[in-house]
Amino acid sequence: MKESSQRRTWRDKLAVLVESPIFINTIMIIILINAALVGIETYPDVYQGNQNWFYIADRILLWIFTVEIVLRIIAFKPSYRFFKSPWNWFDFLIVFAGHVFAGAHFVTVLRILRVLRVLRAISIIPSLKRLVDALLLTIPSLGNIMFLMSIFFYIYAVIGTMLYQDIEPEYFGNLQLTLLTLFQVVTLESWASGVMRPVLEQAPMSWFYFVSFVLIGTFIIFNLFIGVIVSNVEKADNMEKEAADGPEVTTKNCRKKYRNSNS
């Protein structure tokens, strides 16, 4: 009994350590150091002369992350509960892949995995995690908007190819090129000077085609995207607040019922 109680106390202390701000901030700093090293590796003059040092630093960082994951797994009671969270799976797989692909044959894969470790900052910072969770909740709601936008793009692409194929074959030569051109237009990147003006010189009425596309595509459909995302973010925040306030609200309601029954 004493051994089990001591073991429980030890795991409780470990759980407190893993959830402490000092531990989380330390891991965050290590993630930023990892990001800085990956960025420095992109400079050939610096990397080629110090490959051994970069390799040693990467191994040290990888083992620090490994120890962190092991401590977090042990801190869960029971330990398999660690894998119930998708974010924990994400952290585990990134660290685990660093050991699996260790070797000269997987240099490119290892470099990509070093970059992916920076994404662990999302799982470390609770506010970023909530934001990403809310964005993932919006994916089903965005299906209808994506379908509407696809119809809208296809109609304008077919019309644009029919009208301006001979005038600007570089932009409207076929359906694929027109779709790519419309994507440039909807992002408002040099659409007037680069796309519309050359066509406007030979087809004066083409302004209606471009202006209507920008009005519908940018100011209506994109705003629908933003509205759905903002709405779901607010819903996620409200659900989290209700979950946090749930026990307290329930206690207050029980007290009110008890007082009313006594009165």
C-alpha positions in Angstrom: 0.0 0.0 0.0 2.8 2.4 0.9 4.6 1.6 -2.3 1.5 2.2 -4.4 0.7 5.5 -2.6 4.3 6.7 -3.1 4.1 5.7 -6.8 0.9 7.7 -7.1 2.4 10.7 -5.4 5.4 10.5 -7.7 3.3 10.4 -10.8 1.1 13.2 -9.5 4.2 15.3 -9.0 5.4 14.4 -12.5 2.0 15.5 -13.9 2.2 18.8 -12.1 5.7 19.3 -13.6 4.7 18.5 -17.1 1.8 20.9 -16.9 3.8 23.7 -15.2 4.5 26.9 -17.1 8.2 26.5 -16.6 8.2 23.1 -18.3 6.0 24.3 -21.2 8.0 27.5 -21.7 11.3 25.5 -21.7 10.0 23.2 -24.4 8.8 26.2 -26.4 12.3 27.8 -26.2 13.8 24.5 -27.4 11.3 24.4 -30.3 12.4 27.9 -31.3 16.0 26.9 -31.1 15.3 24.0 -33.4 13.5 26.4 -35.8 16.5 28.7 -35.8 18.9 25.8 -36.5 16.8 24.6 -39.4 16.7 28.1 -40.8 20.5 28.5 -40.5 20.9 25.2 -42.4 19.5 26.8 -45.5 22.7 28.9 -45.8 25.2 26.6 -47.6 28.2 28.6 -46.6 27.4 28.2 -42.9 26.0 24.6 -43.1 28.7 22.9 -45.3 31.5 23.8 -42.9 29.6 22.8 -39.7 27.6 19.8 -40.7 28.9 17.7 -37.7 27.9 20.5 -35.2 24.4 20.7 -36.8 24.0 16.9 -36.6 25.1 16.8 -32.9 22.7 19.7 -32.1 19.9 17.9 -33.9 20.5 14.7 -32.0 20.5 16.5 -28.6 17.3 18.3 -29.5 15.7 15.1 -30.6 16.5 13.3 -27.4 15.2 16.3 -25.3 11.9 16.0 -27.2 12.0 12.2 -26.7 12.4 12.6 -22.9 9.6 15.2 -22.9 7.2 12.8 -24.6 8.2 9.9 -22.3 7.6 12.1 -19.2 4.2 13.2 -20.6 3.2 9.6 -21.3 4.2 8.5 -17.7 2.3 11.5 -16.2 -1.0 10.3 -17.6 -2.9 7.8 -15.5 -3.3 5.3 -17.1 -0.5 6.0 -19.6 -2.6 4.9 -22.7 -4.8 8.0 -22.1 -2.0 10.0 -23.6 -2.9 8.7 -27.1 -6.5 9.7 -26.9 -5.6 13.2 -27.9 -4.8 13.8 -31.6 -2.4 16.5 -30.6 -0.4 14.0 -28.5 -0.4 11.6 -31.5 1.0 14.5 -33.6 3.8 15.2 -31.1 4.6 11.5 -30.7 4.8 10.7 -34.4 7.0 13.7 -35.2 9.5 12.7 -32.5 9.3 9.0 -33.3 9.9 9.6 -37.0 13.1 11.4 -36.1 14.5 8.1 -34.7 13.0 5.9 -37.5 14.5 7.9 -40.4 17.9 8.5 -38.8 20.6 7.7 -41.3 22.4 8.9 -44.4 19.7 7.6 -46.8 17.0 9.8 -45.2 18.8 13.2 -45.1 16.0 15.0 -47.0 13.3 13.4 -44.9 15.1 14.3 -41.7 15.4 17.9 -42.8 11.7 18.1 -43.5 10.9 16.5 -40.1 13.1 19.1 -38.4 10.9 21.8 -39.9 7.7 19.9 -38.9 9.0 20.1 -35.2 8.2 23.8 -35.4 4.5 22.9 -35.7 4.7 21.5 -32.2 4.5 25.1 -31.0 0.8 24.8 -31.9 0.3 21.9 -29.5 2.3 23.6 -26.8 0.4 27.0 -26.8 -3.2 26.4 -25.6 -4.6 29.5 -27.5 -3.1 28.3 -30.8 -4.5 24.8 -30.2 -8.0 26.1 -29.6 -7.7 28.2 -32.8 -6.7 25.2 -34.9 -9.4 23.0 -33.3 -12.0 25.7 -34.2 -10.6 25.9 -37.8 -10.9 22.1 -38.1 -14.5 22.3 -37.0 -15.3 24.7 -39.9 -14.2 22.2 -42.6 -17.7 20.5 -42.8 -19.4 23.9 -42.9 -17.1 25.1 -45.7 -18.1 22.3 -48.0 -21.1 24.1 -49.5 -19.2 27.3 -49.9 -16.4 25.4 -51.7 -19.0 23.8 -54.0 -20.5 27.2 -54.7 -17.1 28.7 -55.5 -16.2 25.8 -57.8 -19.4 26.4 -59.8 -18.8 30.1 -59.9 -15.1 29.6 -61.0 -16.1 27.0 -63.7 -18.7 29.3 -65.3 -16.4 32.3 -65.4 -13.5 30.1 -66.7 -15.6 28.7 -69.6 -16.9 32.2 -70.5 -13.4 33.7 -70.3 -11.9 31.0 -72.5 -14.6 31.5 -75.1 -14.3 35.3 -75.2 -10.6 36.0 -74.7 -8.8 32.8 -76.0 -7.6 34.6 -79.1 -6.8 37.9 -77.4 -4.7 36.6 -74.6 -3.8 32.9 -75.1 -1.2 33.1 -72.3 -3.9 33.7 -69.8 -7.1 32.3 -71.4 -5.7 29.7 -73.9 -7.6 26.8 -72.3 -9.7 26.0 -69.3 -6.8 25.2 -67.0 -5.0 28.4 -67.8 -8.2 30.4 -67.4 -8.8 28.9 -64.0 -5.2 29.8 -62.9 -5.7 33.3 -64.2 -9.0 33.6 -62.3 -7.3 32.5 -59.1 -4.7 35.3 -59.6 -7.6 37.7 -60.2 -9.5 36.6 -57.1 -6.3 37.1 -54.9 -6.2 40.7 -56.3 -2.5 40.2 -57.3 -1.8 42.5 -60.3 -5.1 41.6 -61.8 -5.8 45.0 -63.2 -2.5 45.9 -64.8 -1.3 42.3 -65.6 -4.6 40.7 -66.7 -7.4 43.1 -67.4 -5.6 46.0 -69.1 -4.1 44.0 -72.0 -7.6 42.4 -72.7 -9.3 45.7 -72.2 -7.3 47.3 -75.1 -8.8 44.9 -77.6 -12.2 44.1 -75.9 -13.5 47.4 -74.3 -16.5 45.6 -72.6 -14.3 43.1 -70.8 -14.2 45.3 -67.8 -17.7 44.0 -66.9 -16.4 40.4 -66.9 -13.4 41.2 -64.6 -15.2 43.6 -62.2 -18.2 41.3 -61.7 -15.8 38.4 -61.0 -13.9 40.4 -58.4 -17.1 41.6 -56.7 -18.6 38.1 -56.5 -15.5 36.1 -55.9 -13.5 38.4 -53.5 -16.1 40.4 -51.7 -18.9 37.9 -51.4 -17.6 34.3 -51.4 -14.4 35.1 -49.5 -16.4 37.0 -46.9 -18.6 33.9 -46.5 -15.5 31.9 -45.7 -14.4 34.4 -43.1 -17.9 34.6 -41.6 -18.1 30.8 -41.2 -14.6 30.6 -39.6 -15.4 33.5 -37.2 -18.7 31.9 -36.2 -17.1 28.6 -35.5 -14.3 30.1 -33.5 -16.8 31.9 -31.3 -18.8 28.6 -30.9 -15.6 26.8 -29.9 -14.8 29.5 -27.3 -18.3 29.4 -25.9 -18.3 25.6 -25.7 -14.9 25.8 -23.8 -16.3 28.4 -21.4 -19.4 26.3 -20.8 -17.3 23.2 -20.2 -15.1 25.2 -17.7 -18.0 26.7 -15.9 -20.1 23.6 -16.0 -19.3 22.2 -12.5 -19.6 25.6 -10.9 -23.0 26.3 -12.6 -24.3 22.9 -11.6 -23.3 23.5 -8.0 -25.1 26.8 -7.9 -28.3 25.3 -9.4 -28.2 22.5 -6.7 -27.9 25.1 -4.0 -30.8 27.1 -5.4 -33.0 24.0 -5.6 -32.1 23.0 -2.0 -33.0 26.5 -0.7 -36.3 26.5 -2.6 -37.2 23.1 -1.2 -36.4 24.2 2.3 -38.4 27.4 1.9 
